[in-house]
């Protein structure tokens, strides 16, 4: 089960970013009195009791952005709401109920997730009575808080924890796997789906853009059930001429979020484009397992060696060097069964759970092999590591100073985990959480993973990986 998602929404300037920083106990989001400071979604991991959840800060609803990014801000808010398990609707006690607050609530009318109405800026107890007018909104359990006076933080966290989805242990049997087939226009996605379903379920045409919506096709192979999600072909936003194309892109993105595995299609006769990179960026942002699929390969056998395409793809997407690459002919079904078997393997990897003791042992060996750099005249320490979720595999490292671990060292740790844990071809979500030595640590995790000096070697850090 993936980490639960909690989204903070509200009109501009009600203190959403302040609530975000306050709950995270770190200054992550920019706090300013001017509207529109927050545009992109900001996400951090929060620990509450024995539960973890990802908290997402969003821009103000209804804002008119000075840089003409209002549409982009609204899209980011939409993504946060659609993926949230719990929503924090923030309002401002000091300014009172505003028409834009009602507009925000209207946007949440059709959302069937728990909503907590967070009345912010209630610095004193006597101000709680002012929050009663927000009951008119008719949505969410009301709680008064103050980020500046640290009022009711624990109470809010308890309300969130009570509304998080129940943690369910994964069952041994494999459920129906959802595969999203994505790519540019006319790369053979619908033909591929028809081959899977062994019927002409989808309209296949040489005219780009034949598929206007995401289509689910159920089929079985070797006794395993699949759902293939055929998506509209994407192209540059400035080239979108109709509303159908605009909404088709959003439906394609929604299909990626729904999917367990993504098949990224390329036409063997065409080079990789900016649209392909944007699409892969979205897949990466959502931590989805992906297979690069070079379609229509029968037309190029003997003309272009496969290893050249492999090198080309890896050069275009260096951060996804672990992702497998397949060469198929969707029309004839060549290599299609092998592709689906590989997709099933990635699905299983994404649902694997590794024992805490095994992860701790591996991290300890990785740190001994290649220690993190000195930070503020001290060697940073990792106290313990644990996996907190699956799909994607999510690993938390409890340490004394998260900022001491630069991106290249985090990439090193991820490469070690990918080499020696059962996540070799899927994305891993890694969090470093601050925890002091005095904090009570569960008995099973009590052993400190203190960083030691690196081994004597001139090799690249990745090649110094431990050999468990």
Secondary structure, DSSP 8 states (H G I E B T S, - for coil): ---EEEEEE-BTTSSHHHHHHHHHTS--S---SSTT---S-EEEEEEETTEEEEEEE---BT---TTS-HHHHHHHHHHHHHH-SEEEEEEETTT---HHHHHHHHHTTT--SEEEEEEE---SGGGGGGGGGGGGG--SEEEE-BTTTTBSHHHHHHHHHHHS-------SS---EEEEEEEBTTSSHHHHHHHHHTS--S---SSTT---S-EEEEEEETTEEEEEEE---B--GGG--SHHHHHHHHHHHHHHHH-SEEEEEEETTS---HHHHHHHHHHHHTT-EEEEEEE-GGGTTTTS-HHHHHHHHHHH-GGGTTS-EEE-BTTTTBTHHHHHHHHHHHHHHHT----HHHHHHHHHHHHHHS---EETTEE--EEEEEEEETTTEEEEEEES-GGGS-HHHHHHHHHHHHHHSS-TTS-EEEEEEE--TTS---GGG-S-B------S--S-GGGG----
